[in-house]
Amino acid sequence: QVQLVESGGGLVQAGGSLRLSCAASGRDFNNYIMGWFRQAPGKEREFVAGIDWSGVKTYYEDSVKGRFTISIDNAKNMVYLQVNSLKPEDTAVYYCAAQLRYGGSNVYRAPFYNYWGQGTQVTVSA
């Protein structure tokens, strides 16, 4: 059974940092893209960052470039999202997701992902 479990969220002041973790299990994730999405109340789920399992390729939403860093530790089946210089508009539930890579896959769109974690709350105070 595939399971993605996020952790590391919390309450921080604007300008603060967190390290979000995603523990992946239940499958060989070679050939998968791992993504981080977020969803704020009343808003659609949006792409934040992505990385292929090898860690060679990374993808970022424009608003987080230079502030967020996605990384992977293959030996531990762990995916991380380091979030720095946090802003109140970053407040959301952050989700880890996994998508099988193929010709028609799309790292940026939530419906293309096969597996999801339960989410971890990030709250940034002004």
Residue frames as a rotation matrix with the C-alpha (Angstrom) as fourth column:
GLN 1
0.585 0.811 0.000 0.00
0.811 -0.585 0.000 0.00
0.000 0.000 -1.000 0.00
VAL 2
-0.288 -0.677 0.678 1.48
0.649 -0.658 -0.382 3.32
0.705 0.329 0.628 -1.08
GLN 3
0.652 0.453 -0.608 1.72
0.756 -0.446 0.479 5.89
-0.054 -0.772 -0.634 1.65
LEU 4
-0.264 -0.657 0.706 2.98
0.479 -0.725 -0.495 9.47
0.837 0.208 0.506 1.69
VAL 5
0.545 0.401 -0.737 3.26
0.833 -0.153 0.532 11.10
0.100 -0.903 -0.417 5.11
GLU 6
0.110 -0.449 0.887 4.07
0.224 -0.858 -0.462 14.79
0.968 0.249 0.006 5.50
SER 7
0.539 0.022 -0.842 5.47
0.840 -0.094 0.535 16.44
-0.067 -0.995 -0.070 8.59
GLY 8
-0.466 -0.882 -0.078 7.27
0.884 -0.468 0.010 19.59
-0.045 -0.064 0.997 9.65
GLY 9
-0.054 0.519 0.853 4.53
0.408 -0.768 0.493 22.18
0.911 0.375 -0.171 9.36
GLY 10
-0.238 -0.008 -0.971 3.86
0.964 -0.122 -0.235 24.72
-0.117 -0.992 0.037 12.05
LEU 11
0.860 0.508 0.056 3.28
0.507 -0.861 0.029 28.32
0.063 0.003 -0.998 13.00
VAL 12
-0.240 -0.963 -0.124 6.01
0.946 -0.260 0.194 30.82
-0.219 -0.071 0.973 12.14
GLN 13
0.328 0.245 -0.912 6.36
0.160 -0.966 -0.202 34.56
-0.931 -0.079 -0.356 11.81
ALA 14
0.997 0.016 0.078 6.83
0.079 -0.244 -0.966 36.24
0.003 0.970 -0.245 8.46
GLY 15
0.420 -0.906 -0.058 10.42
-0.830 -0.357 -0.428 35.79
0.367 0.228 -0.902 7.34
GLY 16
0.088 -0.347 0.934 10.79
-0.747 0.597 0.292 32.49
-0.659 -0.723 -0.207 9.16
SER 17
-0.349 -0.336 -0.875 11.65
-0.843 0.521 0.136 29.06
0.410 0.785 -0.465 7.82
LEU 18
0.397 0.406 0.823 10.45
-0.654 0.754 -0.056 25.47
-0.643 -0.516 0.565 8.00
ARG 19
-0.722 -0.525 -0.451 11.60
-0.692 0.561 0.454 22.15
0.014 0.640 -0.768 6.59
LEU 20
0.379 0.911 0.165 8.72
-0.863 0.412 -0.293 20.01
-0.334 -0.031 0.942 5.40
SER 21
-0.750 -0.634 0.187 9.28
-0.559 0.759 0.334 16.28
-0.353 0.146 -0.924 5.04
CYS 22
0.431 0.830 -0.354 7.51
-0.902 0.394 -0.175 13.60
-0.006 0.395 0.919 3.03
ALA 23
-0.543 -0.546 0.638 8.11
-0.566 0.799 0.203 9.94
-0.621 -0.251 -0.743 3.84
ALA 24
0.172 0.557 -0.813 7.26
-0.971 0.235 -0.045 7.68
0.166 0.797 0.581 0.90
SER 25
-0.666 -0.362 0.652 6.64
-0.512 0.858 -0.047 3.96
-0.543 -0.365 -0.756 1.23
GLY 26
0.148 0.805 0.574 4.88
-0.173 0.592 -0.787 1.00
-0.974 0.017 0.227 -0.36
ARG 27
0.939 0.168 0.299 6.39
0.261 0.212 -0.942 1.16
-0.222 0.963 0.156 -3.83
ASP 28
-0.225 -0.958 0.178 9.55
0.834 -0.095 0.543 1.50
-0.503 0.271 0.821 -5.85
PHE 29
0.601 0.534 -0.594 9.37
0.287 -0.838 -0.464 5.19
-0.746 0.108 -0.657 -6.75
ASN 30
-0.662 -0.750 0.009 11.89
0.183 -0.150 0.971 5.05
-0.727 0.645 0.237 -9.56
ASN 31
-0.786 0.310 0.535 10.31
0.537 -0.087 0.839 6.73
0.306 0.947 -0.098 -12.59
TYR 32
0.337 0.893 -0.299 8.09
0.938 -0.289 0.193 8.88
0.085 -0.346 -0.935 -10.37
ILE 33
-0.431 -0.299 0.851 7.92
0.169 -0.954 -0.250 12.64
0.886 0.036 0.461 -10.06
MET 34
-0.207 0.320 -0.925 7.44
0.978 0.066 -0.196 13.93
-0.002 -0.945 -0.326 -6.54
GLY 35
-0.325 0.168 0.931 5.57
0.311 -0.910 0.273 17.15
0.893 0.378 0.244 -6.00
TRP 36
-0.698 0.218 -0.683 4.56
0.627 -0.277 -0.729 19.58
-0.348 -0.936 0.057 -3.31
PHE 37
-0.302 0.699 0.648 1.20
0.435 -0.503 0.747 21.33
0.848 0.508 -0.152 -3.57
ARG 38
-0.928 0.081 -0.363 -0.58
0.314 -0.352 -0.882 23.69
-0.199 -0.932 0.301 -1.24
GLN 39
-0.258 0.911 0.320 -4.17
0.556 -0.131 0.821 24.69
0.790 0.390 -0.472 -0.64
ALA 40
-1.000 0.009 0.028 -5.41
-0.026 -0.673 -0.739 27.69
0.013 -0.740 0.673 1.31
PRO 41
-0.414 0.910 -0.027 -9.02
0.548 0.225 -0.806 28.01
-0.727 -0.348 -0.591 2.52
GLY 42
0.491 0.770 -0.407 -11.33
0.073 -0.502 -0.862 28.97
-0.868 0.393 -0.303 -0.32
LYS 43
0.183 -0.512 -0.839 -8.62
-0.913 -0.405 0.048 28.55
-0.365 0.757 -0.542 -2.96
GLU 44
0.900 0.114 -0.420 -7.70
-0.331 0.806 -0.491 25.85
0.283 0.581 0.763 -5.44
ARG 45
0.636 -0.728 0.255 -4.87
0.274 0.522 0.808 23.46
-0.721 -0.444 0.531 -4.80
GLU 46
0.893 -0.347 -0.287 -1.77
-0.442 -0.552 -0.707 24.84
0.087 0.758 -0.646 -6.49
PHE 47
0.659 -0.735 -0.163 1.59
0.600 0.643 -0.475 23.50
0.454 0.215 0.865 -7.54
VAL 48
0.899 -0.431 -0.083 4.58
-0.242 -0.644 0.726 24.57
-0.366 -0.632 -0.683 -5.44
ALA 49
-0.044 -0.971 -0.235 7.58
-0.967 -0.018 0.254 22.46
-0.251 0.239 -0.938 -6.42
GLY 50
0.945 0.321 0.062 8.49
-0.294 0.916 -0.272 19.19
-0.144 0.239 0.960 -8.07
ILE 51
-0.104 -0.995 0.000 11.45
-0.941 0.098 0.323 16.86
-0.321 0.034 -0.947 -8.42
ASP 52
0.483 0.189 -0.855 12.12
-0.544 0.830 -0.124 13.63
0.686 0.525 0.504 -10.25
TRP 53
1.000 0.023 -0.016 13.11
-0.002 0.630 0.777 10.67
0.028 -0.776 0.630 -8.11
SER 54
0.366 -0.929 0.049 16.70
0.840 0.307 -0.447 10.89
0.400 0.205 0.893 -9.27
GLY 55
0.438 -0.129 -0.890 16.87
0.590 -0.705 0.393 14.48
-0.678 -0.697 -0.233 -8.03
VAL 56
-0.513 -0.727 0.456 18.28
0.807 -0.229 0.544 15.69
-0.291 0.647 0.704 -11.33
LYS 57
-0.600 0.379 0.704 15.35
0.350 -0.668 0.657 17.88
0.719 0.641 0.268 -12.39
THR 58
-0.580 0.437 -0.687 13.47
0.666 -0.230 -0.709 20.38
-0.468 -0.869 -0.158 -10.26
TYR 59
-0.378 0.591 0.713 10.45
0.554 -0.472 0.685 22.58
0.741 0.655 -0.149 -10.94
TYR 60
-0.709 0.101 -0.698 9.11
0.605 -0.423 -0.675 25.61
-0.363 -0.901 0.238 -9.06
GLU 61
0.474 0.839 0.266 6.11
0.875 -0.482 -0.039 27.87
0.096 0.251 -0.963 -9.07
ASP 62
0.057 -0.545 0.837 7.25
0.480 -0.720 -0.501 31.41
0.876 0.430 0.220 -9.83
SER 63
0.599 0.284 0.749 6.24
-0.358 -0.742 0.567 32.93
0.717 -0.608 -0.342 -6.50
VAL 64
0.951 -0.228 0.208 8.46
-0.104 0.397 0.912 30.56
-0.291 -0.889 0.354 -4.51
LYS 65
0.611 -0.776 0.156 11.58
0.580 0.306 -0.755 30.60
0.538 0.552 0.637 -6.67
GLY 66
-0.191 -0.804 0.563 14.58
-0.042 -0.567 -0.823 31.64
0.981 -0.181 0.075 -4.62
ARG 67
-0.109 0.227 0.968 12.73
-0.952 -0.305 -0.036 31.00
0.287 -0.925 0.249 -1.34
PHE 68
0.651 0.415 0.635 11.76
-0.578 0.814 0.061 27.32
-0.491 -0.407 0.770 -1.46
THR 69
-0.344 -0.776 -0.529 14.04
-0.927 0.369 0.062 24.38
0.147 0.512 -0.846 -2.22
ILE 70
0.809 0.573 0.132 12.88
-0.581 0.814 0.026 20.86
-0.093 -0.098 0.991 -2.99
SER 71
-0.322 -0.930 -0.176 15.27
-0.926 0.348 -0.146 17.97
0.197 0.116 -0.973 -2.43
ILE 72
0.771 0.561 -0.301 15.25
-0.520 0.828 0.212 14.20
0.368 -0.007 0.930 -2.19
ASP 73
-0.333 -0.793 0.511 17.10
-0.909 0.414 0.050 11.53
-0.251 -0.448 -0.858 -0.24
ASN 74
0.148 0.423 -0.894 16.61
-0.756 0.631 0.174 8.34
0.637 0.650 0.413 -2.25
ALA 75
-0.663 -0.512 -0.546 18.29
-0.077 0.772 -0.631 6.12
0.744 -0.377 -0.551 0.33
LYS 76
-0.948 0.307 -0.085 15.71
0.099 0.031 -0.995 7.13
-0.303 -0.951 -0.060 2.93
ASN 77
-0.423 0.816 0.393 12.70
0.822 0.163 0.546 7.52
0.381 0.554 -0.740 0.60
MET 78
0.057 0.364 -0.929 12.36
0.741 -0.639 -0.205 11.09
-0.669 -0.677 -0.307 1.82
VAL 79
-0.125 -0.016 0.992 11.38
0.777 -0.624 0.088 14.24
0.617 0.782 0.090 -0.05
TYR 80
-0.244 -0.067 -0.967 11.89
0.833 -0.525 -0.174 17.64
-0.496 -0.849 0.184 1.54
LEU 81
0.305 0.259 0.916 10.70
0.649 -0.761 -0.001 21.16
0.697 0.595 -0.400 0.98
GLN 82
-0.449 -0.508 -0.735 12.80
0.854 -0.485 -0.187 23.83
-0.261 -0.712 0.652 2.65
VAL 83
0.383 0.667 0.639 10.66
0.744 -0.633 0.215 26.95
0.547 0.393 -0.739 2.90
ASN 84
-0.478 -0.656 -0.584 12.45
0.848 -0.517 -0.113 30.21
-0.228 -0.550 0.804 3.69
SER 85
-0.994 0.033 -0.108 11.46
-0.047 -0.990 0.132 33.87
-0.103 0.136 0.985 3.86
LEU 86
-0.537 0.842 0.057 7.90
0.841 0.529 0.116 32.86
0.067 0.110 -0.992 4.51
LYS 87
-0.904 0.363 0.227 5.07
-0.314 -0.922 0.225 35.27
0.291 0.132 0.948 3.81
PRO 88
-0.492 0.790 0.365 1.50
-0.464 0.117 -0.878 35.28
-0.736 -0.602 0.309 5.15
GLU 89
0.310 0.644 -0.700 0.30
-0.934 0.068 -0.350 34.31
-0.178 0.762 0.622 1.67
ASP 90
-0.537 -0.538 -0.650 2.26
-0.597 0.787 -0.158 31.06
0.596 0.303 -0.743 2.00
THR 91
-0.601 0.378 0.704 -0.21
-0.615 0.343 -0.710 29.95
-0.510 -0.860 0.026 4.67
ALA 92
0.191 0.630 -0.753 -1.83
-0.898 0.422 0.126 26.72
0.397 0.652 0.646 3.48
VAL 93
0.590 -0.063 0.805 -1.99
-0.293 0.912 0.286 22.99
-0.752 -0.405 0.520 3.91
TYR 94
-0.046 -0.722 -0.691 1.01
-0.994 -0.037 0.106 21.55
-0.102 0.691 -0.715 2.10
TYR 95
0.766 0.429 0.478 0.63
-0.353 0.903 -0.245 18.18
-0.537 0.018 0.843 0.39
CYS 96
-0.500 -0.866 -0.006 3.17
-0.596 0.340 0.727 15.71
-0.628 0.367 -0.686 -0.90
ALA 97
0.669 0.744 0.014 2.23
-0.463 0.431 -0.775 13.84
-0.582 0.511 0.632 -4.08
ALA 98
-0.472 -0.798 0.375 3.67
-0.188 0.506 0.842 11.25
-0.862 0.327 -0.388 -6.47
GLN 99
0.628 0.622 -0.468 3.14
-0.560 -0.056 -0.826 10.89
-0.541 0.781 0.313 -10.23
LEU 100
0.252 -0.499 0.829 4.36
0.520 0.793 0.318 8.19
-0.816 0.351 0.459 -12.57
ARG 101
-0.224 -0.429 -0.875 6.49
-0.513 -0.712 0.480 9.68
-0.828 0.557 -0.061 -15.33
TYR 102
-0.088 0.137 0.987 5.37
0.767 0.641 -0.021 9.03
-0.636 0.755 -0.162 -18.89
GLY 103
-0.699 -0.299 0.650 5.04
0.699 -0.479 0.531 10.95
0.153 0.825 0.544 -22.13
GLY 104
-0.082 0.791 0.606 1.75
0.342 -0.549 0.762 12.56
0.936 0.270 -0.226 -21.13
SER 105
0.117 0.087 -0.989 2.56
0.992 0.028 0.120 13.32
0.038 -0.996 -0.083 -17.51
ASN 106
0.201 0.011 0.980 2.40
0.200 -0.979 -0.030 16.86
0.959 0.202 -0.199 -16.16
VAL 107
-0.518 -0.545 -0.659 4.35
0.727 0.127 -0.675 17.87
0.452 -0.829 0.330 -13.08
TYR 108
-0.958 0.018 0.287 2.36
-0.100 -0.957 -0.274 21.09
0.269 -0.291 0.918 -12.58
ARG 109
-0.246 0.968 0.055 -1.20
-0.747 -0.226 0.625 19.78
0.618 0.112 0.778 -12.40
ALA 110
-0.460 0.076 0.885 -2.73
-0.820 0.347 -0.456 18.02
-0.342 -0.935 -0.097 -9.42
PRO 111
0.585 0.803 0.114 -5.06
-0.712 0.576 -0.402 15.67
-0.389 0.154 0.908 -11.36
PHE 112
0.481 -0.470 -0.740 -2.06
-0.546 0.500 -0.673 13.94
0.686 0.727 -0.017 -12.91
TYR 113
-0.529 -0.725 0.441 -0.72
-0.789 0.228 -0.571 12.74
0.313 -0.650 -0.692 -9.55
ASN 114
-0.144 0.411 -0.900 -1.45
-0.121 0.896 0.428 9.19
0.982 0.170 -0.079 -8.48
TYR 115
0.127 0.077 -0.989 -0.83
0.869 0.473 0.148 9.37
0.479 -0.878 -0.007 -4.73
TRP 116
0.107 0.016 0.994 -1.26
-0.207 -0.978 0.038 12.01
0.972 -0.210 -0.102 -2.05
GLY 117
-0.772 -0.346 -0.533 -0.34
0.477 0.239 -0.846 12.52
0.420 -0.907 -0.020 1.56
GLN 118
0.093 0.869 -0.486 -2.64
0.988 -0.020 0.154 13.85
0.124 -0.495 -0.860 4.25
GLY 119
0.373 -0.023 0.928 -1.07
0.266 -0.955 -0.131 17.31
0.889 0.295 -0.350 4.33
THR 120
-0.157 -0.426 -0.891 0.74
0.987 -0.098 -0.127 19.40
-0.033 -0.900 0.435 6.90
GLN 121
0.789 0.601 0.126 -0.38
0.599 -0.799 0.055 22.87
0.134 0.032 -0.991 7.97
VAL 122
-0.505 -0.863 -0.002 1.90
0.854 -0.499 -0.149 25.86
0.127 -0.077 0.989 7.49
THR 123
0.697 0.717 -0.007 0.72
0.700 -0.678 0.224 29.08
0.156 -0.161 -0.974 9.08
VAL 124
-0.473 -0.857 0.204 2.65
0.818 -0.513 -0.260 32.33
0.327 0.044 0.944 8.68
SER 125
0.455 0.617 -0.642 1.73
0.824 -0.565 0.041 35.26
-0.337 -0.548 -0.765 10.89
ALA 126
0.594 -0.155 0.789 2.20
0.441 -0.758 -0.481 38.86
0.673 0.633 -0.382 9.80
